[in-house]
Amino acid sequence: MEYEVVVVGGGIGGLTATALLAARGLNVCLLERQSQVGGCLANFEYQGYQFDPTYGLFSGWEDHGIWPRIFAELPIEPPTARALPSPYTVRFPERTEVAVVSDAREFENELRRRFPECADVASDFYQRLETETRAASPETKLADLLQNTSIRFRRFIDVQLETFAQCSSETCSGEIAAQVLNRRYWEIDGGGQALAHSLAASAKASGAKLRLDTRVLRLAYATSGEPIGVDLLSGEQVTATRAIISNLTAWDTYGKLVGLAKTPPALSSQLRKLQSWGAYLLFLSMDCDAVSRLSSRRVLALTDWQSEQPYDPSMAQLVFTASNSDLRPRDAKRAVTISTFSNAEEWFSFHEDHSVHEERDQQMLEGTWSRLHSAFPELGDSVEVIESATPQTFYESTRRKFGMIGRPFGLSHGADWKTHLPNLLLASDTATRGLGVAGVATSALAIADHITRFPRL
């Protein structure tokens, strides 16, 4: 089959590019190996519960933000997104909390109340960060802005940066920190899965072809060496006359689609240096009335100050996220996701012995469960473990290298969606200038503009 554009992967980047290009009149085919779209945002369903593997926080829904700009081109309405006046709280080891609120005056008062030891400097940090990033200083060093602040305030910043950008105050640029710490987040009815379904519905309404349960093997090449499409595991070849868009990670785009033999050595070397955390998740059920004992449905819990050592988020934090609705009303239960980081590669050193993986999973579960109850003693026996997910679980469902998630460590603000092949473009969270789902969508919009601007790439 021949199309103008072939998209590999049905995550948010692939879906956004497909929906936009189809709405602009191009003949597009999206290929997804799973039976549903959504990629890393797809809900996990088990025992009647629907668990959201993300934190359920989204940016870019403000007036003239990336999502209103995208849906203005599409033939369907966007999912309902609500601004959150207080998207989450940060809880410290002694169980005091800082409410992160969108109102600037209220937030400044909260900072002064919770960090009396450095109230003026803490307040000034946010003002300076906003001023310097608006002045186009992407290389602003947070360490400089955090001078004379307390370890409590620095860890308050660290737990947020690691949660949303996988970097600490020692390594994060001012540009990325400003995106994380802007305090403006939205909640989508139905979560990321609803956003994925809306984009898929739009793509179909505009005439795009979405092929689920379809496994792509590699790029197909002409005798000249130029990519002309993709070869499927079934033996079929799907050709693209204008462009191929990969919604895979940078690692998998080159390692699987392009092929190591056709990847420039310098690029291979760069990819080997990119690393990211793996996620370890606990899916829980919780009594609905237990929510009233918490200050927020989303809590970033710092479980260890680590004041005398470099900050290690895998041992010092976890994120509590309760669903925004009762998913099992018959027994008054609510779905809860507990998220923590883990070294992704370590989960694959025993792939020949599944029992070792099970043993490690059990150890991780027990450790995380202990840290959870230490951080949230008010939960008591109101929560129950339903299932766990390891980096190997994510690899099996997404085929991301080692199940690694999110933005790689040290990814520069200049990361781009172009590749060394003019007609192969990358719509992925490993190659975006922005952050999170909004950053991926921004790259997808740029890719759509690029393809429609040039008749032949």
C-alpha positions in Angstrom: 0.0 0.0 0.0 1.2 3.5 -0.8 0.5 6.7 1.3 2.0 10.1 1.4 3.0 9.8 5.0 3.5 6.7 7.1 3.5 7.1 10.9 5.0 4.4 13.1 3.6 4.3 16.6 0.2 5.4 18.0 1.4 7.4 21.0 0.5 11.1 21.4 3.2 12.2 19.0 2.2 9.9 16.3 -1.5 10.5 16.8 -1.1 14.3 16.8 0.9 14.3 13.6 -1.5 11.9 11.9 -4.6 14.0 12.9 -3.0 17.2 11.7 -1.7 15.9 8.4 -5.0 14.1 7.6 -7.0 17.3 8.5 -4.7 19.1 6.0 -5.7 16.7 3.3 -2.7 14.3 3.2 -3.1 10.6 2.7 -1.7 9.2 6.0 -1.4 5.7 7.5 -0.6 5.1 11.2 0.8 1.7 12.2 0.5 0.6 15.9 1.7 -2.7 17.3 -0.8 -2.7 20.2 -4.6 -3.2 20.0 -5.2 0.3 21.3 -3.7 3.7 20.8 -2.2 5.9 23.5 1.3 4.5 24.0 2.7 5.3 27.4 -0.6 7.1 28.3 -2.8 4.1 27.8 -4.8 3.1 30.8 -4.1 -0.2 32.6 -7.2 -2.2 33.2 -7.3 -4.9 35.9 -10.0 -6.4 38.1 -12.6 -3.8 37.0 -10.3 -0.9 37.7 -8.8 1.5 35.2 -5.4 2.8 36.3 -3.8 5.9 34.8 0.0 5.2 34.6 0.7 8.9 34.5 0.3 11.6 37.1 -2.8 12.9 35.3 -1.4 16.5 34.9 -1.2 18.2 31.5 0.1 21.6 30.3 -0.6 23.5 27.2 -4.3 24.0 27.6 -4.3 27.7 28.2 -5.7 30.1 25.7 -3.4 30.0 22.6 -1.6 27.0 24.1 -0.5 24.1 22.0 -3.7 22.0 22.4 -6.2 24.8 21.5 -4.0 25.5 18.5 -4.0 21.9 17.4 -7.7 21.2 18.0 -8.6 24.4 16.1 -7.5 22.5 13.0 -9.3 19.3 13.7 -12.8 18.3 12.9 -13.8 17.2 16.4 -14.0 18.9 19.8 -11.1 18.3 22.3 -11.7 16.3 25.5 -12.7 18.4 28.5 -9.7 19.9 30.3 -10.0 21.7 33.6 -7.4 24.1 35.1 -6.3 23.0 38.6 -5.9 25.8 41.1 -3.7 23.4 43.2 -2.4 20.6 41.0 -0.4 18.8 43.7 1.3 19.1 47.1 4.8 18.2 48.2 5.1 16.2 51.4 8.3 16.2 53.4 9.7 13.2 55.5 8.3 14.7 58.7 4.9 14.9 56.8 4.6 18.7 56.6 3.3 19.7 53.2 3.7 22.6 50.7 0.7 23.2 48.5 1.7 24.1 45.0 -1.0 26.6 43.8 -1.4 28.5 40.5 -2.2 31.9 42.1 1.1 33.8 42.4 0.2 35.7 45.6 -1.2 32.7 47.4 1.9 30.6 46.4 4.3 33.3 47.6 2.5 33.3 51.0 2.7 29.5 51.1 6.5 29.6 50.4 7.0 32.1 53.2 5.0 30.1 55.6 6.6 26.8 54.8 10.2 28.0 54.4 10.7 30.7 57.1 14.4 29.9 57.2 14.9 31.4 53.7 11.5 33.0 52.9 12.9 36.0 50.9 15.3 33.9 48.9 12.7 31.2 48.1 10.2 33.8 46.9 12.9 35.5 44.9 13.9 32.2 43.3 10.6 31.9 41.5 10.6 35.5 40.4 14.2 35.4 39.1 13.5 32.1 37.3 10.6 33.5 35.5 12.4 36.8 34.6 15.5 35.1 33.3 13.7 32.5 31.2 11.5 35.2 29.7 14.8 37.0 28.8 15.7 33.9 26.7 18.4 32.5 28.9 17.9 28.8 28.5 21.2 28.0 30.1 20.4 29.6 33.4 21.9 27.5 36.2 19.5 26.7 38.9 22.4 26.2 41.3 23.1 29.9 41.1 19.5 30.8 41.7 19.3 28.5 44.7 22.3 30.0 46.5 21.5 30.7 50.2 18.4 28.6 50.2 17.9 25.8 52.7 18.2 22.1 52.1 14.5 21.9 52.6 13.8 24.3 49.8 16.3 22.7 47.5 14.7 19.3 48.0 11.3 20.9 47.4 12.6 21.9 44.0 14.4 18.6 43.4 11.4 16.4 43.9 9.4 18.4 41.4 12.2 18.5 38.8 12.9 14.8 39.1 9.2 13.9 38.9 8.4 15.8 35.8 11.8 16.2 34.0 14.2 13.6 35.4 16.8 16.2 36.4 17.9 17.7 39.6 18.6 21.3 40.6 22.3 20.5 39.9 21.7 19.5 36.3 18.5 21.1 35.1 18.5 24.1 32.8 16.5 27.2 33.7 14.3 26.7 30.6 13.2 23.2 31.6 12.9 24.2 35.3 10.6 27.0 34.3 8.3 24.6 32.5 8.2 22.2 35.4 7.7 24.9 38.1 5.1 27.1 36.3 2.3 25.7 38.6 -0.2 25.8 35.7 -1.6 22.3 35.1 -4.8 20.9 33.8 -6.8 17.6 34.3 -8.4 15.9 31.4 -11.7 13.9 31.8 -10.7 10.4 31.1 -7.0 11.2 31.4 -4.4 10.8 28.6 -6.4 7.9 27.2 -9.2 10.3 26.4 -6.8 12.6 24.6 -5.4 9.7 22.5 -8.9 8.6 21.6 -9.9 12.1 20.5 -6.9 12.4 18.3 -7.5 9.0 16.8 -11.2 9.8 16.1 -10.1 13.0 14.4 -7.6 11.2 12.2 -10.2 8.7 11.1 -12.8 11.4 10.5 -10.2 13.1 8.2 -9.6 9.9 6.2 -6.4 8.6 7.8 -5.9 4.9 8.0 -5.2 3.5 11.5 -3.9 0.0 11.6 -3.7 -1.6 15.0 -2.1 -4.9 15.9 0.4 -4.2 13.1 4.1 -4.7 13.8 6.7 -2.8 11.9 10.0 -4.6 11.3 12.3 -1.9 9.8 12.5 0.8 7.2 12.3 -0.2 3.6 15.0 1.3 1.4 15.3 2.1 -2.3 18.5 0.9 -4.2 19.7 4.5 -3.7 19.7 4.1 0.0 16.7 6.4 0.6 13.9 5.2 2.9 10.8 4.6 0.9 8.5 3.2 3.6 8.5 0.4 6.2 8.5 -3.4 6.1 6.0 -5.2 8.3 6.6 -8.3 10.3 3.8 -9.9 8.1 6.0 -9.4 5.0 4.0 -6.5 3.6 5.6 -3.3 2.6 3.9 0.1 3.2 5.4 2.9 1.2 5.5 6.7 1.9 5.9 9.2 -1.0 6.6 12.2 1.3 7.7 11.3 4.8 8.0 8.6 7.5 7.3 9.7 11.1 8.6 7.6 14.0 6.8 7.9 17.3 9.3 5.5 18.8 12.1 6.6 21.1 15.3 7.9 19.5 17.0 4.6 20.7 14.4 2.4 19.0 14.1 4.6 15.9 17.7 4.1 15.0 18.2 0.7 16.6 15.1 -1.0 15.1 13.8 1.1 12.2 16.9 2.6 10.7 19.2 -0.2 11.7 22.6 0.0 13.5 24.5 -0.5 10.2 22.8 2.5 8.6 23.2 4.8 11.7 26.1 7.2 11.6 28.8 6.2 14.2 28.8 9.6 15.8 25.0 9.4 16.3 25.2 5.9 17.7 27.8 7.2 20.2 25.4 10.0 21.3 22.5 7.6 21.7 24.6 5.3 23.9 25.2 8.2 26.3 21.4 8.9 26.7 19.9 7.3 29.7 16.6 7.6 31.5 14.9 6.2 34.6 12.7 3.2 34.6 9.3 3.4 36.4 8.1 1.0 39.1 4.4 1.4 39.8 2.0 0.0 42.3 -1.6 -0.1 41.3 -3.8 0.1 44.4 -7.5 0.2 45.4 -8.4 2.7 48.1 -11.5 3.3 50.1 -13.2 6.5 48.7 -13.6 8.0 52.1 -9.8 7.8 52.7 -9.4 10.6 50.1 -10.7 13.1 52.6 -7.8 12.3 54.9 -5.4 13.6 52.2 -4.7 17.2 51.3 -4.6 16.4 47.6 -5.3 13.6 45.2 -1.7 14.1 43.9 1.2 14.1 46.4 4.9 14.2 45.6 6.4 12.6 48.7 10.0 13.2 49.7 10.8 10.2 51.8 14.5 11.0 52.6 16.2 14.3 52.8 19.6 12.9 51.5 21.1 16.1 52.9 24.7 14.7 52.9 24.7 13.1 49.4 23.7 13.8 45.8 20.0 13.5 45.4 18.9 10.0 44.3 15.1 10.1 43.4 14.9 6.3 43.3 15.5 6.2 47.0 14.1 9.5 48.1 10.7 10.1 46.6 7.4 8.6 45.4 4.3 10.0 43.8 0.7 9.2 45.0 -2.0 9.7 42.4 -5.7 9.0 43.1 -8.2 8.8 40.3 -10.7 11.7 39.9 -13.7 9.4 40.0 -14.9 6.3 41.7 -14.1 3.5 39.2 -15.7 0.8 41.3 -18.8 2.6 42.8 -20.4 -0.7 43.8 -17.8 -1.2 46.5 -16.8 2.4 47.0 -13.2 1.9 45.8 -10.9 4.3 44.0 -8.0 3.5 41.8 -4.6 4.7 43.0 -1.2 4.7 41.3 2.1 4.9 43.3 5.1 5.8 41.1 8.7 5.6 41.9 12.0 5.4 39.9 14.2 2.4 39.4 17.4 1.7 37.4 15.9 0.4 34.2 18.8 -1.7 32.9 19.0 -3.7 36.2 15.7 -5.3 35.5 17.1 -6.9 32.3 20.2 -8.6 33.7 18.2 -11.7 34.5 16.1 -12.1 31.4 16.9 -15.8 31.2 15.5 -16.5 34.6 12.0 -15.1 35.2 12.0 -16.2 38.9 14.8 -13.6 39.5 12.5 -10.9 38.1 9.7 -12.1 40.3 11.9 -12.0 43.4 13.1 -8.5 42.6 9.6 -7.4 41.9 8.5 -8.7 45.4 11.5 -6.9 47.1 10.6 -3.7 45.3 7.0 -4.0 46.2 7.8 -4.6 49.9 10.2 -1.6 50.0 7.8 0.7 48.2 4.9 -0.4 50.4 6.9 0.3 53.5 7.9 3.8 52.2 4.3 4.5 51.3 2.9 3.8 54.7 5.8 5.7 56.4 5.0 8.7 54.2 1.2 8.4 54.5 0.4 6.8 57.9 -3.2 8.2 57.6 -3.9 5.6 54.9 -3.8 2.7 57.4 -5.6 -0.3 55.9 -7.6 1.7 53.4 -5.3 0.7 50.5 -4.7 -2.7 48.9 -2.2 -3.8 46.3 -3.9 -4.9 43.0 -0.9 -5.2 40.7 2.6 -3.9 40.1 4.5 -2.8 37.0 8.2 -2.9 36.4 10.5 -1.5 33.7 10.2 -4.9 32.1 6.4 -4.6 32.1 6.8 -1.3 30.2 9.2 -2.8 27.7 6.7 -5.6 26.9 3.9 -3.1 26.3 5.7 -0.3 24.6 9.0 -1.8 23.4 10.9 1.2 24.7 14.6 0.4 25.3 14.8 -1.2 28.8 11.3 0.2 29.5 12.9 3.6 30.1 10.4 6.5 30.4 10.3 10.2 29.7 13.0 12.7 29.0 16.6 11.3 29.0 19.1 12.6 31.5 21.0 15.6 30.2 18.9 16.0 27.0 19.7 19.5 25.7 17.1 22.2 25.0 18.3 21.9 21.4 17.0 18.4 20.9 15.3 18.2 17.5 12.7 16.1 15.6 14.9 15.9 12.4 17.1 12.9 11.7 20.1 12.4 9.4 17.6 11.1 6.8 15.6 14.0 5.3 12.3 12.1 5.0 12.5 10.4 8.4 11.1 12.6 11.3 11.0 11.9 15.0 7.9 12.7 17.1 9.0 11.4 20.5 9.6 12.5 24.1 13.3 11.7 23.5 13.6 14.4 20.8 11.6 17.4 21.9 12.6 20.9 22.9 9.6 20.9 25.3 8.5 18.8 28.2 6.0 16.0 28.6 2.9 15.5 26.4 2.7 19.2 25.5 6.4 19.1 24.3 5.7 16.0 22.1 2.6 17.8 20.7 4.7 20.9 19.9 7.1 18.7 18.0 4.3 16.9 16.1 2.9 20.3 15.0 6.3 21.4 13.8 6.6 18.1 11.9 3.2 18.6 10.3 4.1 22.2 9.3 7.4 20.9 7.8 5.8 18.2 5.7 3.1 20.4 4.4 5.5 23.2 3.6 7.7 21.1 1.4 6.0 19.0 -1.4 9.0 16.6 -1.4 11.3 16.2 1.6 
